[in-house]
Amino acid sequence: MKRGILFVAVVTLATALTVALAAAPAPAKKGPPAPTTAQWTVMVYIGGDNDLERSVVPDIETELCVPGSNADVNVVCLADRHPGYDRSAGDWTTTKLFYCTEGMTATPENAVADWGERNTADPQTLTDFVLWAQATYPAEHYALFFWDHGWMWRPGKTLRDDTSADAMDEDEFLAAMTAEGVEPIDVAGWDMCERQTIEVAATWASIGAAAVVGSEEDEWWEGVQYDLVVAALQADPTMAPDAMAIAAASTPGGDNRTYSALALDARWDALLEAVDAFAWALEGGLPLYRDAYDDAAKRIQDYGDRDNRDLYDLAHEISLVVDDPVIDATAQGVMDAVDEAVLYSMYRSERYRDSHGVSIWWPRTYDALVYTPNEIDNWAFYQTLEFAKATQWDEFLAAFAQ
């Protein structure tokens, strides 16, 4: 072959290859690997923009990061701080997200995201956190713990954010957790005061949670010990929601007076029906037994809020003083249903010996019924609760307080 002919052949071949390569699709860029699905993702919503700020960093470093996440259990938190109570870990005050690993410090460089100054009492902040955690750290099961101040179902008193002068109420929890894209939570936990009430539980039953963990009484400094919760999950990552709720409810330290886990499945439905029947019976018996109810109320187990009463003990005390077949039968129905729905309950000291794991609001007087510790009408708000909609209890309260 002549050199010129060879040159033309080579050029022609090169041109053909160039055209072919140009026509072929470009290789895909290698992005981050798809998130793997763990057994559990534990989310902790830390509202520390208040006088609890000094406990934010210690709870992240000495609990959430001991032992921290592994392949089976993701541990994540949102934490907001207040400018003024604590200067540790770089004295940051914005809202940061942490993926907690063993031995991690809660310093800004270890945060996986910084959302700036956010109002943790805004339901949108809660929605954003849950959506982020579920998308970034997916799991077969989810637990969501709330860390902050709390006061039963009362409006304006739970998840207090002092910088924003705001709090999150029951209707806002419901809106946040039923927003588009949010997957159901298996276990909800209250690392705060007096939130293990039937009224609060009704909100989370409507959200679709399988169980709720919390204290009937005010909570003290130790609260939920997350290191023990995470360690239990890592030891048995396939544990069901009931078992996880029991594990969490059994961890609070010795300065806590009550703690319990409550199922929100068919056992919850039976409890709600039992309370509804009891409320109808109590209301029907008012003409004859009003004084007996009032006498029983003086002995019912109560807590920091004196109108917050143990539900089982309420039914028990009423049954002791009222000799009426309908009231006695429905009171026993409540006690039986509490025994079935409460998965675990503990109390410390004789002061709380009549605690059985879930409380209910029962003000004895009209003044207590309409008492408003803030600018929100508490009684009007109570009647909007999922629990009030589902039972006759609020109608009984109104009739009793007349």
Residue, then its C-alpha position, 0 to 999 in steps of 0.5 A: m500500500k502506498r504511504g498516501i493511501l495508508f494516511v487517508a485510511v487512518v484519517t478516515l478511521a479516526t473520523a469514524l471513531t470520533v463520530a461514533l464517540a460523539a454519538a454515544p451517551a456520556p458516562a454518568k457522573k458518580g454521585p453519593p451512594a444511595p442511603t442504606t436502610a437501617q433498622w431504626t433511626v432515633m431522632v431527638y428534637i432538642g429545643g434548648d433555646n431557653d433556660l435548659e440550654r446548659s444541658v444541650v451539649p452534655d446530652i449530645e456528647t455524653e448520651l447521644c454520642v455514647p455509643g452513637s450510630n452504627a449500621d443498624v441504628n442511626v442517631v440524629c438530632l436537631a439542636d437549638r440553643h439560647p444566647g446566654y446560659d452556656r458557652s461550651a462547644g463554641d457557644w453556637t446559638t443557631t439551629k444545627l443538625f448532628y449525625c451522632t457518632e461515638g465520641m463526637t463533640a457537639t461543636p459547629e464543625n461536627a454538625v452536618a447542617d446549620w439552619g441558622e436561627r430557627n423557631t423550634a416551636d414552629p411546626q414547619t421546623l419540626t416537619d423539616f427535621v423529620l423529612w430530612a432525617q427520614a430522607t437522609y437516614p432511612a430506616e424500617h422504624y423511627a423513634l422521635f423524642f422531644w427535649d424541652h419544657g412541657w406542661m400536659w396538653r396546655p397551650g403555650k407551654t410545650l417546646r418553648d422557644d424563648t428567642s421566638a417567644d413561642a411554643m408548640d401546641e397539640d394542633e401544631f404537632l398534628a399539623a407538623m407530623t401529618a404534612e406531606g411526605v412525613e412517614p409515620i413515627d413508631v415511637a414518640g417520646w417526651d423528655m419533658c414534664e407531665r406529657q404522658t396524658i391521655e389527651v396528648a396520647a390521642t394526638w399521637a394516635s391520630i398521627g399514627a404512632a404505635a406507642v408513646v413514652g413519657s412521665e405523668e409527673d414533672e421530669w427532672w434533670e436526667g430524663v431519658q438516658y439516650d445512651l441506654v436507649v441506643a445501646a438497647l437498640q444496637a443489642d437488638p436492632t430488630m426489636a418491635p416498637d412495643a419493646m423499644a418503647i419499654a426500653a426507653a421508658s425504663t431508662p430515666g434516672g433516679d431523680n425522675r418520679t414516674y415514667s411509662a410506655l403506652a401502646l397506641d394500637a387496638r389496646w388504645d382504641a379499647l382504652l378510648e372506648a372505656v373512657d368514653a363509656f365511663a364519662w357518659a356514666l359519670e355524667g348520668g350519675l351527677p344528680l345522685y353522686r356529685d358529692a361522692y365524686d368530689d370526695a373521691a377526687k381528693r384522694i386521686q393520685d395527682y402531679g405537679d399540676r393538681d388537676n392532672r390525675d392518674l386515670y386508673d386511680l381516678a376510676h378506682e377511687i370513684s368505684l370505691v365511693v359510688d355504689d352504682p352498677v353502671i358506674d362501677a362496671t365502666a370504672q372497672g372497664v377503664m382500669d382493665a383497659v389501662d392495664e392492657a394499654v400501658l406497656y410499662s410503668m414505674y414510680r419512685s417514692e410512696r408519693y407516687r404509688d398510685s401511678h399507673g402510666v397515663s393521666i387525665w385532666w380533671p379540674r374539680t371547680y369551675d375556676a380550675l376549669v377555666y383557669t388560663p395560665n397564659e393568654i390562650d383560653n385553655w378550656a376552649f382549647y381543650q375542647t378542640l383536642e382529638f381526645a375531646k372530640a372522641t369522648q364525652w369527657d369534656e362534656f362531663l367536665a363542663a357538667f361537673a364544674q357547674 
